[in-house]
Amino acid sequence: MRALLLPVTSIIMAVCMASGQSPDPWASSSRQRDWTSSDGKRITAEYLGVQDQNVMLKLAGDKIVPCPISKLSVTDQAFIRDHPLSYRASWIGWPRQSPVSNVEVTEVPGKDGKFIYTTRKFRFTTDANLGNALMKDLAKVFEATYELQSKAPFGLLSSPVDGFYQSELFGTKLNYNKSGGPANTSGVYLIKEKRFLAPLELMGVEQGSAGWRRISKADFDSSTIVHELTHMLTHELVENLPLWANEGYAEYIAKIPFESGAFNTSDEGIRSAVLKSLVDYSEGVADREITTADIGYAGGGGGGGQKKVKPDPKKMTFPLYPVAKMLTMTTEEWDEPTRDKSKTGRIFNQPSLASKLMWQRYQTAHLILYYYIQIERSKGVAKLHAMVDQNRNDRVKRVQYEEAFKAYQEAFERFKNLPEVRQLPDGRVEYPSNLNPPKAPAVPFSDPSQLTNGAIKALLGEESVEVVGARIEEALRKDLGVNLVFAPLAR
């Protein structure tokens, strides 16, 4: 008789804690391999990803050709399935966006007092009778965000539900909260349900004696809507990437100025918006009022009076989170301020410490994405692509492992119940030498956090996180021309 050396529970623990296997050769920078067609023809080419039903291959001389996946060998089709990669042409910058001048809206019958409107890409369900004209106006930012995201550096668009991206708008904050909108939020994307929720007040809409109407476009800030829509339109990133990359990208997109029905994607427009965001953020985390030293005054006419002018970023200091620490930040570390209940009270009408710590995280993450997209440009975007692709491959490995481990557990239960197998009091099992117990699958990661953080190595390349962090911090100071201090806020 043989005795399995570990009890069942210990086997599971051992499998979960086992060291990783040899490095995946596909994680290297080279994607050159031999491809075989279904009729036996062979070619050597670089794998660039999948577009529609084609695999995009780069031949010698940098020529890029599409090849139908259905015409490849079974082995090559399995390779593509195990190494999912979306084809993206090299991203060289934002194209100029044309204003969304006319949005076609169709009203369809709703139930239980709900009104349903559809546009080209979105379905809006609302408890308010908005009417066709107002819905057209509100839908502009949604359709414009879709158009922007279709040309964005990540080159990823999630699949809509039933042909439309689902948005729910509520006439009151109470109804918003009852339908799943978290307290103290003004808009949210529910990941599991793939729904965007927002109260209408977020869009500057209120109910008057003559029905629902826009209060004032001048007072309408679309940034929260765009932030949450970015999560919806890049759903795959929400599921796969570290939180700092997810939220930083959503903030980067949300802070691009939306003017006259279009996003101002010029370098100066984006840069100016970043500086404004820094000023707004600084006013939020300050433990004092912004003083004249920060703002400055301009001389007035007449009796020598003075008038207040907008804050001067060059006269301000902006406390940010250390970039190197953020690049390796886990989900638990990102969420840590919200769990510190003893620090969340408001003192002297100032924002809570928890709010300040979260604002610092969001602002720093925003600037990291600004660095890769606006400062490093195509080179930086290629690094972001590498991170996304590696993370997708890691996720595929994890899913495959979870399925294999589940099958192993079921097989082991069947093995234990064989008449020749005896369960011992200490949890071990004893079996004759002619029987072979099922073998646990190899663990694909030595560190469970690699599911979200392993791809950071693809972003960093051969450099250390400290070197990359210091370079990003210095490049941001130089590009923005302001005093950025990368140190955690004092608790």
C-alpha positions as CSV (number, residue, x, y, z in Angstrom):
1,M,0.0,0.0,0.0
2,R,1.1,3.6,-0.7
3,A,0.0,6.5,1.4
4,L,-0.4,9.9,-0.1
5,L,1.9,12.1,1.9
6,L,-0.5,15.0,2.4
7,P,-4.1,15.2,3.6
8,V,-6.6,16.6,1.0
9,T,-6.7,20.1,2.5
10,S,-2.9,20.2,2.6
11,I,-2.8,19.1,-1.1
12,I,-5.0,22.1,-2.0
13,M,-2.8,24.4,0.1
14,A,0.4,23.0,-1.5
15,V,-1.0,23.5,-5.0
16,C,-2.0,27.1,-4.2
17,M,1.4,27.9,-2.6
18,A,3.6,26.0,-5.1
19,S,6.4,27.9,-6.9
20,G,5.8,28.9,-10.4
21,Q,6.8,27.0,-13.5
22,S,9.5,28.1,-15.9
23,P,8.9,31.4,-17.6
24,D,6.4,31.5,-20.5
25,P,8.5,31.9,-23.6
26,W,5.7,34.0,-25.1
27,A,6.4,36.7,-22.4
28,S,9.5,37.6,-24.2
29,S,9.6,40.5,-26.6
30,S,9.8,38.4,-29.7
31,R,6.5,37.2,-31.3
32,Q,8.2,35.5,-34.3
33,R,7.1,32.0,-35.0
34,D,6.3,29.5,-37.8
35,W,2.7,29.4,-39.0
36,T,1.0,26.6,-40.9
37,S,-2.1,26.8,-43.1
38,S,-4.7,24.1,-43.1
39,D,-3.3,22.9,-46.5
40,G,0.2,22.5,-45.1
41,K,1.9,25.7,-46.3
42,R,4.4,27.3,-43.8
43,I,5.5,30.8,-43.2
44,T,7.6,32.6,-40.6
45,A,6.0,35.8,-39.3
46,E,5.5,38.0,-36.2
47,Y,2.1,37.6,-34.4
48,L,0.5,41.1,-34.1
49,G,-2.9,40.1,-32.8
50,V,-6.4,39.4,-34.1
51,Q,-8.7,41.8,-36.0
52,D,-12.2,40.5,-36.8
53,Q,-11.7,36.9,-38.0
54,N,-8.1,37.4,-39.1
55,V,-4.8,37.0,-37.5
56,M,-2.5,40.0,-38.4
57,L,1.0,38.8,-39.3
58,K,4.2,40.9,-40.0
59,L,6.3,39.4,-42.7
60,A,10.0,40.1,-43.5
61,G,10.3,43.7,-44.7
62,D,7.6,44.8,-42.1
63,K,4.7,44.0,-44.5
64,I,1.5,43.4,-42.5
65,V,-1.0,40.9,-43.9
66,P,-4.3,39.5,-42.6
67,C,-4.7,35.8,-42.6
68,P,-8.1,34.1,-41.9
69,I,-8.0,32.2,-38.7
70,S,-10.2,29.5,-40.2
71,K,-7.5,28.7,-42.7
72,L,-4.8,28.0,-40.1
73,S,-3.8,24.7,-38.7
74,V,-5.4,23.4,-35.5
75,T,-2.2,24.0,-33.6
76,D,-2.0,27.7,-34.7
77,Q,-5.7,28.2,-33.9
78,A,-5.0,26.8,-30.4
79,F,-2.0,29.1,-30.1
80,I,-4.1,32.2,-30.9
81,R,-6.8,31.0,-28.4
82,D,-4.2,30.6,-25.7
83,H,-2.5,33.9,-26.4
84,P,-5.3,36.4,-27.0
85,L,-4.1,39.6,-28.5
86,S,-6.1,42.4,-30.1
87,Y,-4.4,43.9,-33.2
88,R,-3.7,47.6,-32.9
89,A,-2.1,49.8,-35.4
90,S,0.7,52.0,-34.0
91,W,-0.9,54.9,-32.1
92,I,0.6,58.2,-33.0
93,G,-1.8,60.6,-31.4
94,W,-5.4,61.8,-31.1
95,P,-7.2,62.7,-34.3
96,R,-9.2,65.9,-34.2
97,Q,-12.7,65.1,-33.2
98,S,-15.6,66.6,-35.1
99,P,-18.5,68.0,-33.0
100,V,-21.4,65.7,-32.4
101,S,-24.0,68.0,-33.9
102,N,-27.0,65.7,-34.4
103,V,-27.9,62.6,-32.4
104,E,-30.7,60.5,-33.7
105,V,-33.0,59.4,-30.8
106,T,-35.7,56.7,-30.9
107,E,-38.2,56.4,-28.1
108,V,-39.4,52.8,-27.5
109,P,-42.2,51.7,-25.1
110,G,-41.1,51.3,-21.5
111,K,-42.7,49.4,-18.6
112,D,-43.5,50.3,-15.0
113,G,-43.4,54.0,-15.6
114,K,-40.0,53.9,-17.3
115,F,-39.1,55.7,-20.5
116,I,-36.6,54.1,-23.0
117,Y,-34.6,56.0,-25.6
118,T,-32.0,54.6,-28.0
119,T,-29.2,56.3,-29.9
120,R,-26.7,54.8,-32.3
121,K,-24.7,53.1,-29.5
122,F,-26.6,53.6,-26.2
123,R,-29.9,52.6,-24.6
124,F,-31.2,55.0,-21.9
125,T,-33.7,53.8,-19.4
126,T,-35.1,56.6,-17.2
127,D,-37.9,57.3,-14.7
128,A,-38.2,60.8,-16.2
129,N,-40.1,61.8,-19.3
130,L,-37.2,63.7,-20.9
131,G,-38.6,64.0,-24.4
132,N,-36.8,63.6,-27.7
133,A,-35.2,67.1,-27.9
134,L,-33.7,67.0,-24.3
135,M,-32.5,63.4,-24.8
136,K,-30.7,64.4,-28.0
137,D,-28.9,67.1,-26.1
138,L,-27.9,64.8,-23.2
139,A,-26.8,61.9,-25.5
140,K,-24.2,64.0,-27.2
141,V,-21.6,63.5,-24.5
142,F,-22.3,59.7,-24.5
143,E,-21.9,59.3,-28.3
144,A,-18.9,61.7,-28.3
145,T,-17.2,59.6,-25.6
146,Y,-17.8,56.4,-27.7
147,E,-16.2,58.1,-30.8
148,L,-13.3,59.3,-28.7
149,Q,-12.7,55.8,-27.2
150,S,-12.9,54.2,-30.6
151,K,-9.7,56.1,-31.5
152,A,-8.1,55.9,-28.0
153,P,-4.5,54.6,-27.4
154,F,-5.6,51.3,-25.8
155,G,-7.5,50.4,-28.9
156,L,-10.1,48.4,-26.9
157,L,-13.9,48.6,-27.0
158,S,-16.0,46.3,-24.9
159,S,-19.0,44.5,-26.4
160,P,-22.4,46.2,-25.8
161,V,-25.3,44.2,-24.2
162,D,-28.0,43.4,-26.8
163,G,-26.5,45.8,-29.3
164,F,-26.4,48.8,-26.9
165,Y,-24.4,50.1,-24.0
166,Q,-26.8,50.3,-21.1
167,S,-27.4,53.6,-19.2
168,E,-29.9,54.3,-16.5
169,L,-30.8,57.9,-15.6
170,F,-32.8,58.8,-12.5
171,G,-34.9,61.9,-11.6
172,T,-33.9,61.8,-8.0
173,K,-30.8,60.8,-6.0
174,L,-33.0,58.5,-3.9
175,N,-34.0,56.4,-6.9
176,Y,-30.4,56.3,-8.1
177,N,-29.4,54.9,-4.7
178,K,-32.3,52.4,-4.6
179,S,-31.2,51.1,-8.1
180,G,-27.7,50.4,-7.0
181,G,-25.9,53.7,-7.1
182,P,-23.6,53.8,-4.1
183,A,-24.1,56.5,-1.5
184,N,-21.9,59.6,-1.9
185,T,-21.4,59.0,-5.6
186,S,-22.9,61.0,-8.5
187,G,-22.4,58.3,-11.2
188,V,-21.2,54.7,-11.3
189,Y,-20.5,51.8,-13.7
190,L,-21.6,48.5,-12.3
191,I,-19.1,46.0,-13.6
192,K,-20.9,42.7,-13.1
193,E,-24.1,44.1,-14.7
194,K,-22.4,46.3,-17.3
195,R,-24.7,49.2,-16.5
196,F,-24.0,52.9,-16.2
197,L,-26.1,54.7,-13.5
198,A,-26.4,58.4,-12.9
199,P,-28.9,60.9,-11.4
200,L,-30.1,63.5,-13.9
201,E,-28.7,66.3,-11.7
202,L,-25.3,65.1,-12.7
203,M,-26.1,66.3,-16.3
204,G,-27.5,69.7,-15.2
205,V,-31.1,68.6,-15.6
206,E,-34.0,69.4,-13.3
207,Q,-37.8,69.1,-13.3
208,G,-39.7,72.4,-13.7
209,S,-43.4,73.3,-14.1
210,A,-43.1,72.7,-17.9
211,G,-41.2,69.3,-17.5
212,W,-37.6,68.3,-17.5
213,R,-35.1,70.9,-18.7
214,R,-31.4,71.7,-18.8
215,I,-30.5,74.1,-16.0
216,S,-27.4,75.6,-17.6
217,K,-24.9,74.1,-20.0
218,A,-22.3,76.4,-18.5
219,D,-22.6,74.7,-15.1
220,F,-22.5,71.2,-16.6
221,D,-19.4,69.2,-15.8
222,S,-19.3,66.0,-17.9
223,S,-16.1,64.6,-16.3
224,T,-17.9,62.1,-14.0
225,I,-20.0,60.8,-16.9
226,V,-17.0,60.4,-19.1
227,H,-15.0,58.7,-16.4
228,E,-17.7,56.0,-15.8
229,L,-18.4,55.6,-19.5
230,T,-14.7,55.0,-20.1
231,H,-14.9,52.1,-17.6
232,M,-17.9,50.8,-19.5
233,L,-16.3,51.1,-23.0
234,T,-13.1,49.5,-21.8
235,H,-14.7,46.8,-19.6
236,E,-11.8,44.4,-20.3
237,L,-9.4,46.8,-18.6
238,V,-11.7,47.1,-15.6
239,E,-11.5,43.3,-15.1
240,N,-7.8,42.9,-15.8
241,L,-5.6,45.8,-15.0
242,P,-4.4,47.1,-11.6
243,L,-6.7,49.7,-10.1
244,W,-4.2,52.6,-10.6
245,A,-4.1,51.9,-14.3
246,N,-7.8,51.5,-14.6
247,E,-8.7,54.7,-12.7
248,G,-5.8,56.7,-14.1
249,Y,-6.9,56.0,-17.6
250,A,-10.5,56.8,-16.8
251,E,-9.4,60.1,-15.2
252,Y,-7.1,60.9,-18.2
253,I,-10.0,60.5,-20.6
254,A,-12.5,62.3,-18.3
255,K,-10.2,65.4,-18.0
256,I,-10.0,65.9,-21.8
257,P,-12.0,69.1,-22.3
258,F,-15.5,68.6,-23.8
259,E,-16.3,71.8,-25.7
260,S,-19.2,72.5,-28.1
261,G,-20.0,68.9,-28.6
262,A,-16.5,67.6,-29.1
263,F,-13.4,66.7,-27.1
264,N,-10.5,69.0,-27.4
265,T,-7.7,66.5,-27.9
266,S,-5.0,69.0,-28.8
267,D,-1.8,68.7,-26.8
268,E,-2.4,72.2,-25.3
269,G,-6.0,71.4,-24.5
270,I,-5.2,68.2,-22.7
271,R,-2.2,69.9,-20.9
272,S,-4.3,72.9,-19.7
273,A,-6.9,70.6,-18.4
274,V,-4.3,68.6,-16.4
275,L,-3.1,71.9,-14.8
276,K,-6.7,72.8,-14.0
277,S,-7.2,69.4,-12.5
278,L,-4.2,69.8,-10.3
279,V,-5.4,73.2,-9.0
280,D,-8.9,71.7,-8.3
281,Y,-7.3,68.7,-6.6
282,S,-4.9,71.0,-4.5
283,E,-7.9,73.0,-3.3
284,G,-9.6,69.8,-2.2
285,V,-6.7,68.4,-0.2
286,A,-5.5,71.7,1.3
287,D,-5.8,72.0,5.1
288,R,-6.1,75.8,4.7
289,E,-7.8,78.3,2.4
290,I,-6.0,79.0,-0.8
291,T,-4.3,82.3,-0.1
292,T,-3.3,85.3,-2.2
293,A,0.2,83.9,-2.4
294,D,-1.3,81.0,-4.4
295,I,-3.8,83.0,-6.4
296,G,-2.4,86.4,-6.9
297,Y,-4.4,89.6,-7.5
298,A,-4.6,91.9,-10.5
299,G,-4.9,95.6,-10.2
300,G,-8.3,97.1,-10.9
301,G,-9.3,100.3,-12.4
302,G,-10.9,103.4,-10.9
303,G,-9.9,103.7,-7.2
304,G,-7.0,101.3,-7.4
305,G,-9.2,98.3,-6.3
306,Q,-8.1,94.7,-6.9
307,K,-10.0,91.8,-8.4
308,K,-9.5,88.1,-7.8
309,V,-8.0,86.1,-10.6
310,K,-7.7,82.4,-11.2
311,P,-5.0,80.4,-9.3
312,D,-1.6,80.3,-10.8
313,P,-0.3,76.7,-10.8
314,K,3.3,77.9,-10.9
315,K,2.8,79.4,-7.4
316,M,1.4,76.3,-5.9
317,T,2.7,73.0,-4.6
318,F,1.0,69.7,-5.5
319,P,1.4,66.7,-3.1
320,L,1.3,63.4,-5.1
321,Y,1.8,59.8,-4.4
322,P,5.3,58.4,-5.2
323,V,5.1,56.9,-8.7
324,A,7.2,53.9,-8.0
325,K,5.0,52.9,-5.1
326,M,1.8,53.4,-7.2
327,L,3.1,51.3,-10.1
328,T,3.3,48.3,-7.7
329,M,0.2,49.2,-5.7
330,T,-2.2,46.3,-5.0
331,T,-6.0,46.6,-4.9
332,E,-5.9,46.3,-1.1
333,E,-3.4,49.2,-0.9
334,W,-5.5,51.4,-3.2
335,D,-8.6,50.8,-1.1
336,E,-6.8,51.2,2.2
337,P,-8.0,54.8,3.0
338,T,-11.7,53.8,2.7
339,R,-11.2,51.1,5.3
340,D,-9.6,53.4,7.9
341,K,-12.8,54.3,9.7
342,S,-11.0,56.2,12.5
343,K,-9.7,58.8,9.9
344,T,-12.9,59.5,7.9
345,G,-14.5,62.2,10.0
346,R,-14.6,65.8,8.8
347,I,-12.8,68.4,10.8
348,F,-13.4,72.1,10.6
349,N,-15.4,71.6,7.4
350,Q,-12.3,70.2,5.6
351,P,-12.5,67.1,3.5
352,S,-11.8,63.9,5.4
353,L,-8.4,62.4,5.4
354,A,-9.7,59.3,3.6
355,S,-11.0,61.6,0.8
356,K,-7.7,63.4,0.6
357,L,-5.8,60.1,0.4
358,M,-8.1,58.8,-2.4
359,W,-7.8,62.1,-4.3
360,Q,-4.1,61.8,-4.2
361,R,-4.2,58.3,-5.6
362,Y,-6.6,59.3,-8.4
363,Q,-4.5,62.4,-9.3
364,T,-1.2,60.6,-9.4
365,A,-2.7,57.7,-11.5
366,H,-4.0,60.3,-13.9
367,L,-0.6,61.9,-14.3
368,I,1.1,58.5,-14.9
369,L,-1.3,57.8,-17.8
370,Y,-0.7,61.4,-19.0
371,Y,3.0,60.7,-19.0
372,Y,2.8,57.5,-21.1
373,I,0.3,58.9,-23.6
374,Q,1.2,62.6,-23.9
375,I,4.9,62.7,-23.1
376,E,6.3,59.3,-24.3
377,R,3.5,59.1,-27.0
378,S,3.8,56.1,-29.3
379,K,6.7,54.6,-27.3
380,G,4.7,54.9,-24.1
381,V,1.5,53.6,-25.7
382,A,3.4,50.6,-26.9
383,K,4.4,49.9,-23.3
384,L,0.8,50.2,-22.1
385,H,-0.2,47.7,-24.9
386,A,2.5,45.3,-23.6
387,M,1.1,45.6,-20.1
388,V,-2.5,44.9,-21.3
389,D,-1.5,42.0,-23.5
390,Q,0.6,40.3,-20.8
391,N,-2.2,40.8,-18.3
392,R,-4.7,39.2,-20.7
393,N,-2.3,36.2,-21.2
394,D,-1.9,35.9,-17.4
395,R,-5.7,35.9,-17.0
396,V,-6.1,33.2,-19.6
397,K,-3.5,31.1,-17.7
398,R,-5.4,31.6,-14.4
399,V,-8.8,30.7,-15.9
400,Q,-7.2,27.6,-17.5
401,Y,-5.6,26.7,-14.1
402,E,-8.9,27.2,-12.2
403,E,-10.7,24.9,-14.6
404,A,-8.0,22.3,-14.4
405,F,-7.8,22.4,-10.6
406,K,-11.6,22.0,-10.4
407,A,-11.4,18.9,-12.6
408,Y,-8.5,17.6,-10.4
409,Q,-10.6,18.0,-7.3
410,E,-13.5,16.1,-8.8
411,A,-11.1,13.4,-10.0
412,F,-9.5,13.2,-6.5
413,E,-12.9,12.8,-4.9
414,R,-13.7,9.9,-7.3
415,F,-10.3,8.4,-6.5
416,K,-10.9,8.6,-2.7
417,N,-14.2,6.7,-3.1
418,L,-12.6,3.7,-4.9
419,P,-13.0,0.5,-2.9
420,E,-9.2,0.0,-2.8
421,V,-8.6,3.4,-1.3
422,R,-8.7,3.9,2.5
423,Q,-9.0,7.2,4.2
424,L,-6.8,7.6,7.3
425,P,-7.8,9.5,10.4
426,D,-5.1,12.2,9.8
427,G,-6.6,13.1,6.4
428,R,-4.2,11.1,4.3
429,V,-5.3,8.3,2.0
430,E,-3.8,4.9,1.5
431,Y,-4.0,3.0,-1.8
432,P,-2.4,0.0,-3.5
433,S,0.7,0.5,-5.7
434,N,-1.2,-0.5,-8.9
435,L,-3.3,2.7,-8.6
436,N,-2.2,6.1,-9.6
437,P,-3.9,9.1,-7.9
438,P,-4.8,12.1,-10.1
439,K,-2.0,14.7,-10.4
440,A,-2.6,18.3,-9.5
441,P,-2.2,20.8,-12.3
442,A,0.9,23.0,-12.3
443,V,0.4,26.5,-10.7
444,P,1.0,29.1,-13.4
445,F,2.0,31.9,-11.0
446,S,4.4,31.9,-8.0
447,D,2.6,34.9,-6.7
448,P,-1.3,35.1,-6.7
449,S,-1.1,38.9,-7.2
450,Q,0.4,38.3,-10.6
451,L,-3.2,38.1,-12.0
452,T,-3.3,41.9,-11.8
453,N,0.3,43.0,-11.1
454,G,2.4,40.6,-13.0
455,A,2.1,42.6,-16.2
456,I,3.9,45.5,-14.6
457,K,7.1,43.9,-15.7
458,A,5.9,44.2,-19.3
459,L,5.4,47.9,-18.7
460,L,8.8,48.4,-17.1
461,G,10.8,46.3,-19.5
462,E,14.3,45.7,-18.1
463,E,14.3,48.8,-15.8
464,S,13.6,48.8,-12.1
465,V,10.4,50.4,-10.8
466,E,12.5,52.9,-8.9
467,V,14.3,54.1,-12.1
468,V,11.0,54.3,-14.1
469,G,9.2,56.1,-11.2
470,A,11.9,58.7,-10.9
471,R,12.0,59.3,-14.6
472,I,8.2,59.8,-14.8
473,E,8.2,62.2,-11.8
474,E,11.0,64.4,-13.4
475,A,9.4,64.3,-16.8
476,L,6.0,65.5,-15.4
477,R,7.7,68.4,-13.5
478,K,9.4,69.5,-16.7
479,D,6.4,69.1,-19.0
480,L,3.8,70.8,-16.7
481,G,6.2,73.4,-15.3
482,V,4.9,73.2,-11.7
483,N,6.1,72.0,-8.3
484,L,5.1,68.4,-7.9
485,V,6.0,66.7,-4.6
486,F,5.7,62.9,-4.7
487,A,5.2,61.9,-1.0
488,P,2.2,60.4,0.7
489,L,0.0,62.8,2.6
490,A,0.7,63.0,6.3
491,R,-1.8,61.1,8.4
